[in-house]
Every structure is written in C-alpha cells, then in structure tokens.
Amino acid sequence: MNTLTIRPSSFRGKVFIYTALLLLTVNLPALTSGEKLETVIVQFEMSAGIVRSREAYALAMEEAMVAAMDGGRADLVIFPEYIGVFSALIPWYDILASGKPFEEVWFAVSRETGLQSIKDLFISRAADNDAFLNSLWGDLARRYNVYILSGTRFNTEGNRLYNQAVVYSPDGEVFYRQNKYFLTDFETDIVGLNSGDIDETDGFDIKDHHINLTICRDTFLKEWEIIHHEGDLWIDIKANGVEYTEDQEALFTRALPARLIKTDVPYGITACLTGDFLDLLWEGESSIIYNDKGKVRYIETSDEDDSFEIMRETFP
C-alpha cells in the first residue's frame, strides 16, 4: 500500500507537488472473488477559490484526479461528502468571497435572487449543477478509465431535495446514486433537505466485489448492520463540520468501526472532507480498516486531519 500526502500549492492552475512520505507493505486477507480491487481515497481540501468559476472548479477536480492516479492505475477513486454542493454556488462567488458570515451571505444572495429559502436556492440550481457535474465527472472517469465516487451534491426529485452520492463508471455514465438518510440539524433546519429511502441503498459492484455505502451521519445507525451485513467493502464518506478533537476522534470510532464489526464485511474506508468555506470548516481523519473477526484493525489513517491527502489500498 502506498500512502501519499499532498500539499497543493494552489488551486489556480499550478500543478501539485507530490512528496512520497511512506511506503508500507501489509499482508491482507483476500476478498471473496480473488480479483484485486485497487482503491484510492482523496481526502479533499475545500477553499473558496475553487468556486470562483466552473473552470476553476473543474481544474481543482482534475488536479485531484492527477494526484489520485499518480501511483498508476486504479479501479475506484473515492471523494468525500459535499464537494458537489459547492459548485452549485459558483454564480454567487463575488458574494461568497466577501468574507462575511454565512447568514449575511445568504441574505445578500436572497436579495439578489428573490428566493425565500436556502432550499429554494439549491432546488433552482439542482438540475443545472447535476448536468455540469455529470459532464465533469463522466469525462474524468472515461479519460482515466476508472470508477469515481464523486462525493455528494444536493439533487432533487420533484420538490424534494436530497444529499445525494453519485458514482460514475469508466464509460463516463452515472453508475449509482444514493441519498443520505440520517440528516444533521443543519441539513434539515437550515438547508431543508429531505431524508432518502433507507431501502434504496443496495450499493454497487466493481470487479465482482460488492461495495456498501453510507453518508456521514448515516453510519451511526445500527440499522445498517442488517442492511449492509454482507459485502466486500463498506465506504463511509464524511464532511465533519467541526474541529477534529480527541472527542471527535472517539466519535469516529462509533461510526464505521462500530458498524463493521457487527457484519461479515471485511474492509471499511472512511473518506473525509477538509478545508473551510465561508465561516464553515471541515476536519476529519480518513482511514482504511479491517474487520478482524469482530475487532477493528486500522490498516492506515491519514497523516493530517485538516488538509489534502491521498491514500491508496489494493485489496488482494
């Protein structure tokens, strides 16, 4: 397994400088089909400059993919929760870049658009943003010949707004969608999101390996121990919106590690968003874990909890 930590000098057209920090070989038990599954985790770092234009946003994702594929090929590249939400806000970058608190920014956007709620704003942007992201991620998946779990975006079904994860196949098409079920207070009270259907969370298959998916807070629910009892890999994508303190580190152990040991799924991946935007911030430790007969063993964790990092694992 190769772990590569990356410090992007800028999201303004500069190429990332890669520094290889650690090379570690781990003997892992084989997955059920015996065919290797090469996986890359992108611990993405958000900043306001990424949404100054669609070109800047696309460039940031392109640079992240260049970093992800730097070690060779992969079957699946994993991005964290929320990164597709930010692209919906590109038309109001000048207001977003003002440095004002979230409430003042929303007031300015509301006055400009005439929209009465944040939910209305994201509903009005959902179809166009979804089409933009489908074009962007579909092109990246096709050019790099890889499956991409593109984090989440806010998407609509009628007048309902969901926090939705989207996976793309190597042919550039949407391969799988899943809506978040267990929402935070911010998502319900401020954004006005709706809960997804917990029964529509079947997961997806790559190279005959079944992959289960949960989105951040979802992973705390014990119901998933039944829904995702079987499979080869369980992925949890997160946007942890507080500082990653010792208390938060302990809280993380009550998410995927606590769920995984109650199942027959051998491996788990947590992929975290980092960075800041407006007066919001995200921190968290990405990890790869092994369910060792009901005990969690950490194969690798990210070196930092507040910056861009790439982690790789080839499951034999």
C-alpha positions in Angstrom: 0.0 0.0 0.0 1.3 3.5 -0.9 0.3 6.5 1.1 0.9 9.8 -0.5 0.5 13.1 1.3 0.0 16.1 -1.0 0.2 19.8 -0.2 -1.4 21.7 -3.2 0.4 25.0 -3.7 -2.7 26.4 -5.3 -6.0 25.6 -7.0 -5.2 28.4 -9.5 -3.7 26.3 -12.3 -0.5 25.2 -10.6 0.4 21.5 -10.7 0.5 19.7 -7.4 4.0 18.9 -6.0 4.0 15.3 -4.9 6.0 14.1 -1.9 6.1 10.4 -1.1 6.2 10.1 2.7 5.7 6.4 3.4 5.8 3.1 1.7 4.3 0.3 3.8 3.5 -3.3 2.8 0.6 -5.0 4.5 -0.5 -8.6 4.0 -4.2 -8.5 3.8 -6.8 -11.3 3.6 -8.2 -11.9 0.2 -11.6 -10.6 -0.9 -14.2 -13.1 -1.9 -13.7 -13.1 -5.6 -9.9 -13.3 -5.5 -9.5 -10.4 -8.0 -7.6 -7.3 -6.9 -9.5 -4.1 -6.2 -7.3 -1.1 -6.5 -8.7 1.8 -4.5 -7.7 5.5 -4.0 -9.1 7.8 -1.3 -9.0 11.5 -1.9 -9.1 13.5 1.4 -10.2 16.7 -0.4 -9.4 20.2 0.9 -12.1 22.8 0.2 -11.4 26.5 -0.3 -13.4 29.5 -1.6 -11.3 29.9 -4.7 -12.4 26.6 -6.0 -15.9 28.1 -6.7 -14.8 31.3 -8.4 -15.8 29.8 -11.8 -16.7 26.4 -13.3 -13.3 26.4 -14.9 -11.6 26.8 -11.5 -13.8 24.0 -10.0 -13.1 21.7 -12.9 -9.4 22.4 -12.6 -9.4 21.5 -8.9 -11.1 18.2 -9.6 -8.7 17.5 -12.5 -5.7 18.2 -10.2 -7.2 15.9 -7.6 -7.6 13.1 -10.1 -4.0 13.6 -11.4 -2.8 13.2 -7.8 -5.1 10.1 -7.3 -3.8 8.4 -10.4 -0.1 9.4 -9.9 0.7 6.0 -8.5 -0.5 4.1 -11.6 -4.0 2.8 -12.3 -7.0 2.3 -10.0 -10.4 0.6 -10.1 -12.2 3.1 -7.8 -11.4 6.7 -6.7 -13.3 8.0 -3.7 -14.2 11.6 -2.9 -15.8 12.8 0.3 -19.3 14.2 1.1 -20.4 17.7 -0.1 -17.8 18.6 -2.8 -20.6 18.6 -5.4 -22.7 21.0 -3.3 -20.2 23.9 -3.7 -20.3 24.0 -7.5 -24.0 25.0 -7.3 -22.9 28.3 -5.6 -20.5 29.4 -8.4 -22.8 32.1 -9.7 -22.5 34.0 -6.4 -18.8 33.7 -5.9 -18.4 37.5 -5.5 -20.8 37.4 -2.6 -19.2 34.2 -1.2 -15.7 35.7 -1.3 -16.7 38.7 0.8 -15.6 37.1 4.0 -18.9 37.7 5.7 -20.6 35.1 7.9 -23.0 32.6 6.4 -26.2 34.4 7.4 -25.1 37.7 5.9 -24.0 35.9 2.7 -27.4 34.2 2.4 -29.2 37.5 3.0 -27.2 39.1 0.1 -27.9 36.1 -2.2 -31.6 36.1 -1.3 -31.9 39.8 -2.0 -30.3 39.3 -5.4 -32.3 36.2 -6.5 -35.6 36.9 -4.8 -35.6 33.3 -3.4 -37.1 32.9 0.1 -35.1 29.9 1.4 -31.8 28.1 1.0 -33.8 25.1 -0.1 -35.4 27.1 -2.9 -31.9 28.3 -3.9 -30.5 24.7 -4.2 -33.6 23.4 -5.9 -33.3 26.2 -8.5 -29.7 25.2 -9.1 -30.0 21.4 -8.9 -30.7 20.3 -12.5 -28.0 22.6 -14.0 -25.5 21.6 -11.3 -26.2 17.9 -11.8 -25.7 18.3 -15.6 -22.4 20.1 -15.0 -21.1 17.5 -12.6 -22.2 14.6 -14.8 -20.3 16.1 -17.7 -17.2 16.8 -15.5 -17.0 13.5 -13.6 -18.1 11.5 -16.6 -15.3 12.9 -18.6 -12.7 12.2 -15.8 -14.0 8.7 -15.3 -13.8 8.0 -19.0 -10.3 9.5 -19.6 -8.8 7.8 -16.5 -10.8 4.6 -17.2 -11.9 4.3 -13.5 -15.0 4.3 -11.3 -15.4 7.5 -9.4 -17.4 8.0 -6.2 -17.8 11.8 -6.7 -18.8 12.7 -3.1 -22.3 14.2 -2.8 -24.4 17.0 -4.2 -27.8 18.4 -3.5 -30.2 17.0 -6.0 -34.0 17.0 -6.5 -36.8 14.6 -7.1 -39.9 16.8 -7.6 -39.9 19.4 -4.8 -37.8 17.2 -2.5 -34.1 18.0 -2.0 -31.6 15.3 -1.2 -27.9 15.0 -0.2 -27.0 12.5 -3.0 -23.9 10.5 -3.6 -23.1 9.7 -7.3 -20.8 7.0 -8.7 -19.5 7.1 -12.3 -18.4 4.2 -14.4 -15.3 4.1 -16.7 -17.6 4.7 -19.7 -18.5 8.1 -18.3 -22.0 7.3 -17.3 -23.8 7.6 -13.9 -23.4 4.2 -12.4 -25.1 4.5 -9.0 -27.0 7.1 -6.9 -27.8 7.1 -3.1 -29.5 9.6 -1.0 -28.4 10.4 2.6 -31.0 9.1 5.1 -30.0 10.3 8.7 -29.6 14.1 8.3 -28.0 16.6 10.6 -29.8 19.5 12.1 -28.1 21.9 9.7 -29.3 19.8 6.7 -32.9 19.8 7.9 -33.4 23.1 9.7 -31.2 25.4 7.6 -30.9 23.7 4.1 -34.3 22.0 4.2 -33.1 18.6 2.9 -35.3 15.5 2.8 -34.3 12.1 4.0 -33.7 9.4 1.4 -35.3 6.0 1.4 -33.2 3.6 3.6 -34.4 0.7 1.4 -32.9 2.2 -1.7 -29.3 1.7 -0.5 -28.3 -1.5 -2.3 -24.7 -0.5 -3.0 -22.8 -1.3 -6.2 -20.4 -3.9 -7.7 -17.0 -3.4 -9.2 -14.9 -6.4 -10.4 -17.4 -8.8 -8.7 -16.8 -7.1 -5.3 -19.9 -5.7 -3.6 -19.4 -2.2 -2.1 -21.7 -0.8 0.5 -22.0 3.0 1.0 -23.1 5.2 3.9 -23.0 9.0 4.0 -21.5 10.6 7.2 -24.2 10.6 9.9 -25.9 7.6 8.4 -23.1 5.4 9.6 -24.1 5.9 13.3 -27.4 3.9 12.8 -27.4 0.3 13.8 -29.9 -0.5 11.1 -27.0 -0.6 8.6 -25.6 -3.7 10.3 -28.6 -5.6 8.8 -28.8 -3.7 5.5 -25.0 -4.0 4.9 -24.4 -7.3 6.7 -22.6 -8.8 3.7 -20.3 -7.4 1.0 -16.6 -6.9 0.4 -16.1 -3.2 1.3 -18.0 -0.6 3.2 -17.3 3.1 2.3 -18.3 6.0 4.6 -17.9 9.5 3.0 -17.9 12.4 5.5 -17.9 16.1 5.9 -17.3 16.5 9.6 -18.1 20.2 10.2 -16.2 20.7 13.5 -12.6 20.7 14.6 -11.2 17.2 14.9 -10.5 17.0 18.6 -10.0 13.9 20.8 -13.7 13.8 21.4 -14.3 13.8 17.6 -11.7 11.1 17.2 -13.6 9.0 19.7 -16.9 9.8 18.0 -15.5 8.4 14.7 -15.0 5.0 16.3 -18.7 4.9 16.9 -19.4 5.2 13.2 -17.9 2.8 10.7 -15.7 0.8 13.1 -18.7 0.1 15.4 -20.9 -0.9 12.4 -18.3 -3.0 10.6 -17.6 -5.4 13.4 -21.2 -6.5 13.6 -21.2 -7.6 9.9 -19.4 -10.1 7.7 -17.9 -7.2 5.6 -14.1 -7.5 5.9 -13.0 -3.9 5.0 -14.0 -0.4 5.6 -13.0 3.0 4.2 -13.7 6.5 5.7 -13.1 9.4 3.3 -13.2 12.9 4.9 -13.6 16.4 3.5 -11.2 19.0 4.9 -10.8 22.8 4.5 -13.1 25.8 5.0 -15.7 27.8 3.2 -17.4 31.0 4.4 -17.4 30.5 8.2 -17.7 26.8 7.9 -14.9 24.3 8.3 -14.4 20.5 8.0 -11.8 18.3 9.6 -11.5 14.5 10.0 -9.2 11.5 9.7 -9.6 9.3 6.7 -8.9 5.6 7.3 -8.8 2.1 6.0 -9.8 -0.6 8.5 -10.1 -4.3 8.6 -12.8 -6.3 10.4 -10.6 -8.9 12.1 -13.1 -11.4 13.4 -15.1 -8.7 15.2 -12.2 -6.5 16.1 -11.2 -3.4 14.2 -7.7 -3.1 12.9 -6.6 0.1 11.3 -4.6 -0.6 8.2 -3.8 3.1 7.6 -5.0 6.5 8.7 -4.4 9.9 7.1 -1.3 11.8 8.3 -3.3 15.0 8.7 -7.0 15.8 9.6 -7.2 19.2 8.0 -5.6 19.1 4.6 -5.4 17.4 1.2 -4.1 13.8 1.2 -4.1 10.7 -1.0 -4.4 7.2 0.4 -4.1 4.0 -1.7 -5.0 0.4 -1.0 -5.0 -2.6 -3.2 -7.2 -5.3 -1.7 -5.9 -8.7 -2.9 
